[in-house]
Amino acid sequence: MQRKALALNLLSALAGLGLLAGVEGILQLCDLGPSPRLFALAETAGEKVYTANRDVTYRFFQHPYRRSSPLVQSFAADKAPEVVRVFALGASTLVGFPHPVSAAFPHYLEKMLPAAYPERRFEVINCGITALNTFCLVDFMREIANYDPDLVILYAGHNEFMGPYGVTTPFVRVGNDRTMIRFLMLLQRSRIYYYLGELIAYLQNWAQPEETTPSFGLHLAREEIGPLDAGYSRTAENFRANLEEIALIAAGHEIPLLFSTLVANLKDFHPLRSECDAATPAIEALTAAGHWAEAERQARNALRENPYCANLHFTLGRQHYLRGEYGEAKAAFTRARDMDRLPFRAPTLFNQILREVAASSNGVLLCEVEATFSAASPHGIVGSELISEYVHPTVFGHYLIARTMIETLAASPLAGQWGASSTLGKYEDYRPSYPPLEEVWRRNDLMLFLKRMPYNVPPAALSRRLAGLIAVQLAALPHLQEAERRQFIEQGGLRFLRRMLEELHLGDRPALQRALAEVSGGV
């Protein structure tokens, strides 16, 4: 009897699975629901082309946070012999944020590679999507390996904690075990999973129609993590495993792969969360007042009790920097970045992993963008000169990334297949141009983005950065056309600047207010 019951249960389970498989097959056959693929095959003017699937991110974010991919790329299904096809994988840095996508380094590569190797035609296909991490990029790599790439570039690692499936993610999460995560990602490719998610979202909206969903952004991240937590080391292990899988896929298809080290703002971005948030305001006040010796004494005493306090390391870094002790300053700023308990900036460990995986894998080049940024920064410490906020490069920073990548490729055997090389032009030869008014509006957007950083208490470093941006903005406004200035004022641009100024607690606020009054009176 027991065997018969077991057999019946097994048959019932198989029948249920068979029914699900049948439903899934019908949904896919009828092409119902979004495709999980990054690119979709289409026909344009009689030619078969792959076009970007703007709904590909539905798998990675819950319904309220779902967003369309910014990709507008397409390429021929049959690659011409003279074409060098390059795919760039990554997240918001590749989108150019907070600048237009035309300022992102893949678009510099699109201009600079043909200039460096005029005998070939280059296709640079930008696959960047905001907030994604290497779990998602493994899936993308499996797909683009079938599109005849000549090179794949990977710039990724800042979203490993907070991105989908990360240990502190506000999005899709199923623990820290990589096998379970990969299994969930497989399920998410099914149309049944998609429609179940749609049904759940509909029922939630029906049950709580008045509830508002928080907007997409950094403020969604609430769970903290530190270097000594188990989830921290598991995240590093998963990052390494994902990179190794990407390298294996590339090797299996004989695709050259370029890994880039990551850059972040060390000098001018205060840690978001720390073990001792309450201990630092008084020390920062002493530093601002010029009482450096007392500030350092208090900071070092506090560090004896909280050696992993990111805020204190940042405060010490600033004191060293102001005294011209740049080596000590860089070390302290780096520790502050690595100990930030909301790790939106990839720690030192991640660049070590990138280097190790590149060195141990066949066909993987390593581009030392971190070294380039350090060399191009005052006193070798990366700050707001090259990083707009916490990790996203300035327009010139994107140019540096592209140039460093081309120099890395030029030193490899790969470039020998592309014919004779030519000397690259200057930054100004490739810099994208967009209207001055758009640049002004984007600067306002950057200030708002910084103002909304999820600090418990806004630090002095944030006020300094905002004051600097306001000063740049006020200097730029008189150079607009009169109609553009009037439009900026009528649409609330100056009201926004006035509000930002009122929230600053700095000695140079009166000077900025006078400059604002002059700009306001000039229209």
C-alpha positions in Angstrom: 0.0 0.0 0.0 2.8 2.4 0.9 4.5 1.8 -2.5 1.2 2.3 -4.3 0.6 5.6 -2.4 4.2 6.7 -3.1 3.7 5.9 -6.8 0.4 7.8 -6.9 2.0 10.8 -5.3 4.9 10.7 -7.7 2.5 10.4 -10.7 0.5 13.4 -9.3 3.7 15.4 -8.9 4.8 14.6 -12.5 1.4 15.4 -13.8 1.5 18.8 -12.1 4.9 19.5 -13.4 3.8 18.4 -16.9 0.8 20.7 -16.7 3.1 23.6 -15.7 5.5 22.7 -18.5 2.6 22.7 -20.9 1.3 26.1 -19.8 4.8 27.5 -20.0 5.2 26.1 -23.5 1.9 27.6 -24.7 2.8 31.0 -23.2 6.2 31.0 -24.9 4.8 29.6 -28.2 2.2 32.5 -28.2 5.0 34.9 -27.2 2.9 36.1 -24.2 4.8 38.2 -21.6 8.1 39.9 -21.9 11.2 38.1 -23.2 14.0 37.5 -20.7 16.6 38.1 -23.4 18.8 41.2 -23.7 18.3 41.5 -27.4 15.4 40.5 -29.7 15.7 39.5 -33.4 13.8 41.8 -35.7 13.7 42.7 -39.4 14.5 46.3 -40.5 14.4 47.2 -44.2 14.8 43.6 -45.2 17.8 43.1 -42.9 17.8 40.9 -39.8 19.0 42.9 -36.7 19.1 42.4 -33.0 17.4 45.3 -31.1 17.6 46.0 -27.4 14.8 44.5 -25.3 13.8 47.4 -23.0 11.8 45.1 -20.7 14.7 42.8 -19.9 15.0 44.1 -16.3 11.5 42.8 -15.3 13.3 39.7 -13.8 15.6 41.7 -11.5 13.3 44.1 -9.8 9.9 43.8 -8.0 6.9 45.2 -9.8 6.9 48.6 -8.0 10.6 49.3 -8.9 10.5 47.9 -12.4 12.1 50.2 -14.9 12.7 50.1 -18.7 16.3 49.6 -19.9 17.8 52.8 -21.4 19.3 50.7 -24.2 18.5 51.8 -27.7 21.2 49.7 -29.4 20.8 47.5 -32.4 23.3 45.5 -34.6 23.1 43.3 -37.7 22.5 39.6 -37.1 25.2 38.8 -39.7 28.4 40.7 -38.8 30.3 42.2 -41.8 33.9 40.9 -42.1 35.5 44.3 -41.6 33.5 45.0 -38.3 35.0 44.7 -34.9 32.1 44.1 -32.5 32.6 45.2 -28.9 30.1 44.7 -26.1 30.3 46.7 -22.8 28.7 45.2 -19.7 28.0 47.1 -16.5 25.6 49.3 -14.7 24.9 53.0 -14.3 28.4 54.1 -15.1 27.8 52.8 -18.6 24.6 54.8 -18.8 26.6 58.0 -18.1 24.7 59.0 -15.0 24.5 61.9 -14.0 25.4 63.0 -17.5 23.8 62.1 -20.8 24.5 58.6 -22.1 26.6 60.2 -24.9 29.1 61.1 -22.2 29.6 57.5 -21.0 32.9 55.7 -21.8 31.4 53.2 -24.3 30.4 56.2 -26.5 34.0 57.6 -26.2 35.2 54.2 -27.3 32.8 54.4 -30.3 34.6 57.5 -31.4 38.2 56.7 -30.3 38.6 53.1 -31.5 38.0 54.0 -35.2 40.5 56.9 -34.7 43.1 54.6 -33.3 42.5 51.8 -35.8 41.2 53.4 -39.0 41.4 50.2 -41.1 38.5 48.6 -39.2 34.9 49.5 -38.5 33.9 49.3 -34.9 30.5 48.5 -33.3 30.4 49.4 -29.6 27.3 48.0 -28.1 26.5 49.5 -24.7 24.7 47.0 -22.4 24.7 49.2 -19.3 21.6 49.1 -17.0 21.3 51.0 -13.8 21.7 49.0 -10.5 22.6 45.6 -12.0 25.4 43.5 -10.6 27.5 40.5 -11.8 24.7 38.0 -11.1 22.7 39.7 -13.9 25.8 40.1 -16.1 26.5 36.4 -16.1 23.2 35.9 -17.8 23.9 38.7 -20.3 27.3 37.2 -21.1 25.8 33.8 -21.9 23.6 35.5 -24.4 26.0 37.9 -26.1 28.5 35.1 -26.5 26.2 34.0 -29.4 26.4 37.4 -31.2 29.9 37.0 -32.6 31.7 39.5 -30.3 35.3 40.3 -30.9 35.7 41.8 -27.4 33.6 42.1 -24.2 34.4 44.8 -21.7 33.3 44.5 -18.1 33.1 47.5 -15.7 31.1 46.2 -12.7 31.3 45.7 -9.0 29.8 48.6 -7.2 26.3 47.0 -7.0 27.3 43.6 -5.5 25.8 44.3 -2.1 22.8 46.4 -3.0 21.9 45.2 -6.5 19.5 42.3 -7.3 20.2 39.1 -5.2 22.8 41.0 -3.1 23.1 40.4 0.6 21.6 43.8 1.5 19.4 44.4 -1.6 16.0 46.0 -1.3 15.1 44.2 -4.5 14.9 40.4 -5.4 16.6 38.4 -2.7 16.8 34.7 -1.8 19.6 34.4 0.7 23.3 34.4 0.0 23.8 30.9 -1.5 24.9 31.3 -5.1 23.3 28.0 -6.2 19.9 29.1 -4.8 20.3 32.5 -6.5 21.1 30.9 -9.9 18.0 28.6 -9.5 15.8 31.6 -8.8 17.2 33.4 -11.8 16.3 30.3 -13.9 12.7 30.4 -12.6 12.4 34.1 -13.3 13.0 33.4 -17.0 9.6 31.5 -17.1 6.4 33.2 -18.3 4.5 31.6 -15.5 6.8 33.3 -12.9 6.1 36.6 -14.7 2.4 36.3 -14.6 2.3 35.1 -11.0 4.3 38.3 -10.1 1.8 40.4 -12.1 -1.1 38.7 -10.2 0.5 39.3 -6.8 1.2 43.0 -7.7 -2.5 43.4 -8.8 -3.8 41.9 -5.6 -1.5 44.0 -3.5 -2.7 47.2 -5.2 -6.3 46.0 -4.8 -5.9 45.3 -1.1 -4.0 48.6 -0.4 -4.9 51.0 -3.2 -3.8 54.1 -1.2 -0.3 52.8 -0.3 2.4 54.7 -2.2 5.6 53.0 -3.4 8.9 54.6 -2.6 10.7 56.0 -5.6 13.6 54.1 -7.1 16.9 55.2 -5.6 19.7 54.8 -3.0 17.3 55.6 -0.2 15.8 52.2 -0.6 18.9 50.6 0.9 18.4 50.3 4.7 20.3 47.2 5.7 23.8 47.8 6.9 26.8 45.5 6.6 30.4 45.6 7.7 33.7 43.9 6.7 33.4 41.5 9.6 29.9 40.3 8.8 29.5 36.9 7.2 27.4 38.4 4.3 30.3 40.6 3.4 32.7 37.7 2.7 30.0 35.8 1.0 29.4 38.7 -1.3 33.1 38.8 -2.2 33.0 35.0 -2.9 29.9 35.4 -5.1 31.6 38.3 -7.0 34.7 36.2 -7.6 32.5 33.2 -8.7 30.5 35.4 -11.1 33.7 36.9 -12.7 35.1 33.4 -13.1 31.9 32.2 -14.8 32.0 35.1 -17.1 35.6 34.4 -17.9 34.8 30.7 -18.5 32.0 31.6 -20.9 34.3 33.9 -22.8 37.0 31.2 -23.0 34.6 28.6 -24.2 33.6 30.9 -27.1 37.2 32.2 -27.6 36.1 35.7 -26.9 38.7 38.2 -25.6 37.6 39.8 -22.4 38.7 43.0 -20.7 38.1 43.5 -16.9 38.5 47.1 -15.6 39.4 48.0 -12.0 36.8 50.2 -10.3 37.1 53.8 -9.2 35.3 55.7 -6.4 35.4 59.1 -4.7 37.7 58.8 -1.7 38.4 62.4 -0.8 35.1 64.1 -1.1 32.5 61.5 -0.4 31.8 61.0 3.3 30.8 57.4 4.3 27.0 56.9 4.4 26.8 54.8 7.6 29.3 54.0 10.3 29.5 52.1 13.6 29.9 55.4 15.4 27.8 58.0 13.6 27.2 59.9 16.8 30.9 60.4 17.6 31.9 62.4 14.6 30.0 65.8 14.5 32.0 67.2 17.4 35.3 66.1 15.9 34.3 67.6 12.5 33.5 70.9 14.3 36.9 71.0 15.8 38.5 70.3 12.4 36.4 73.1 10.8 37.5 75.5 13.6 41.2 74.7 12.9 41.7 72.8 16.2 43.4 70.0 14.3 45.5 68.6 17.2 42.5 68.2 19.5 40.3 66.8 16.7 42.9 64.2 15.9 43.4 63.3 19.5 39.7 62.8 20.0 39.4 60.8 16.7 42.2 58.5 17.6 40.8 57.9 21.1 37.4 57.1 19.6 39.1 54.7 17.1 40.5 52.7 19.9 36.9 51.8 20.9 35.6 51.6 17.3 38.4 50.6 15.0 35.9 50.0 12.2 34.3 53.4 12.4 34.3 54.7 8.8 33.4 58.3 9.8 36.5 58.6 12.1 38.8 57.3 9.4 37.3 59.8 6.9 37.8 62.6 9.5 41.4 61.6 10.0 41.9 61.5 6.3 40.7 65.1 6.0 43.0 66.2 8.7 46.0 64.5 7.1 45.0 66.1 3.7 44.8 69.6 5.2 48.3 69.2 6.7 49.7 68.0 3.4 50.3 64.4 4.6 48.9 62.9 1.4 50.0 59.3 1.8 48.4 59.0 5.2 45.3 60.8 3.9 44.9 58.4 1.1 45.2 55.4 3.4 42.6 56.8 5.8 40.2 57.8 3.0 40.5 54.2 1.6 39.8 52.7 5.0 36.7 54.9 5.3 35.4 53.7 1.9 36.1 50.1 2.8 34.3 50.3 6.2 31.2 52.2 5.0 28.2 50.2 6.2 26.1 51.1 3.2 28.7 49.9 0.6 27.6 51.6 -2.6 31.4 51.9 -3.4 33.2 48.7 -4.2 35.8 48.0 -1.5 39.6 47.5 -2.1 38.9 43.7 -1.9 36.9 43.8 -5.1 39.7 45.3 -7.2 42.0 42.6 -5.8 39.5 40.0 -6.9 39.3 41.5 -10.4 43.1 41.4 -10.7 43.3 37.8 -9.4 40.6 36.5 -11.7 42.1 38.3 -14.7 45.5 36.9 -13.9 44.3 33.3 -13.5 42.0 33.2 -16.6 42.9 32.7 -20.2 42.2 35.5 -22.6 41.3 38.1 -20.0 43.0 41.5 -20.1 43.1 43.8 -17.1 42.7 47.6 -17.5 44.0 49.5 -14.5 41.5 52.4 -14.5 42.0 52.9 -10.8 45.7 53.6 -11.3 44.9 56.1 -14.1 42.4 58.0 -11.9 44.9 58.2 -9.1 47.6 59.5 -11.3 45.3 62.1 -12.7 44.0 63.3 -9.3 45.6 65.9 -7.1 48.1 64.3 -4.8 47.0 60.8 -6.1 43.7 60.8 -4.2 40.5 60.4 -6.3 37.9 63.0 -5.5 35.2 65.2 -7.0 37.6 66.4 -9.7 37.0 63.1 -11.6 34.0 61.6 -9.8 30.6 63.4 -9.8 29.3 62.0 -6.5 30.3 58.7 -5.1 31.2 56.4 -8.1 30.1 57.9 -11.3 32.9 59.7 -13.3 32.8 63.2 -14.6 32.6 63.6 -18.4 36.4 63.9 -18.4 36.6 60.8 -16.2 34.7 58.8 -18.8 37.2 59.9 -21.4 40.1 58.7 -19.1 38.4 55.3 -18.8 38.1 54.9 -22.6 41.6 56.1 -23.2 43.1 53.7 -20.6 41.1 50.8 -22.1 42.5 51.6 -25.6 46.0 51.8 -24.2 45.5 48.5 -22.6 44.3 47.0 -25.8 47.1 48.5 -27.8 49.6 46.7 -25.6 47.9 43.3 -26.2 48.1 40.9 -29.1 44.4 41.6 -29.8 45.1 45.0 -31.3 47.5 43.5 -33.8 44.5 42.0 -35.6 43.0 45.5 -36.2 45.7 46.9 -38.5 48.0 49.8 -38.1 47.3 52.2 -35.2 47.1 56.0 -35.3 47.7 58.5 -32.6 44.6 59.5 -30.6 43.5 63.1 -30.5 42.9 65.2 -27.4 39.9 65.1 -25.0 38.3 68.0 -26.8 38.3 66.0 -30.1 35.9 63.4 -28.6 34.0 65.3 -25.9 30.2 65.1 -26.6 28.5 68.4 -26.9 25.1 69.1 -25.4 23.2 72.4 -24.9 24.5 74.6 -22.0 21.0 74.7 -20.5 20.8 71.0 -20.4 24.2 70.9 -18.5 22.8 73.5 -16.0 19.6 71.4 -15.4 21.7 68.3 -14.9 23.8 70.0 -12.4 20.7 70.9 -10.4 19.7 67.2 -10.7 23.1 66.2 -9.3 22.7 68.5 -6.3 19.3 67.0 -5.6 20.7 63.5 -5.9 23.4 64.3 -3.4 21.0 66.0 -1.1 18.9 62.8 -1.0 21.9 60.5 0.0 20.8 58.3 2.9 22.8 59.8 5.6 21.5 59.7 9.2 23.0 63.1 9.7 24.2 65.1 6.6 28.0 65.5 7.1 30.1 68.6 6.5 31.6 67.0 3.4 28.2 67.0 1.8 27.7 70.7 2.5 31.1 71.5 1.0 30.3 69.5 -2.2 26.9 71.2 -2.6 28.4 74.6 -2.0 31.0 73.9 -4.7 28.3 72.8 -7.2 26.2 75.9 -6.4 29.2 78.1 -7.1 29.8 76.4 -10.4 26.1 76.8 -11.3 26.0 80.5 -10.4 29.1 81.1 -12.5 27.5 79.2 -15.5 24.1 80.9 -15.5 25.3 84.3 -16.8 26.7 82.6 -19.9 23.3 81.3 -20.9 21.3 83.1 -23.5 18.8 85.5 -21.9 15.9 83.4 -23.0 17.5 80.3 -21.5 18.2 82.1 -18.2 14.5 83.2 -18.1 13.4 79.7 -18.8 15.6 78.4 -16.0 14.2 80.9 -13.6 10.5 80.4 -14.6 10.8 76.7 -14.3 12.1 76.9 -10.7 15.8 76.5 -11.2 16.7 79.5 -9.0 14.1 78.6 -6.4 15.8 75.3 -6.1 19.3 76.9 -5.7 17.9 79.2 -3.0 16.5 76.2 -1.1 19.8 74.4 -1.3 21.6 77.4 0.0 19.3 77.8 3.0 20.2 74.3 4.1 23.9 74.8 4.0 25.8 75.5 7.3 28.9 77.0 5.9 30.8 80.3 6.3 30.7 80.9 2.5 26.9 80.9 2.3 26.6 84.7 2.4 28.9 85.0 -0.6 26.9 82.4 -2.6 23.6 84.2 -1.6 25.0 87.5 -3.0 26.0 85.8 -6.2 22.5 84.3 -6.4 21.0 87.7 -6.0 23.1 89.1 -8.7 22.1 86.3 -11.1 18.5 86.8 -10.2 18.7 90.6 -10.8 20.4 90.1 -14.2 17.2 88.9 -15.9 
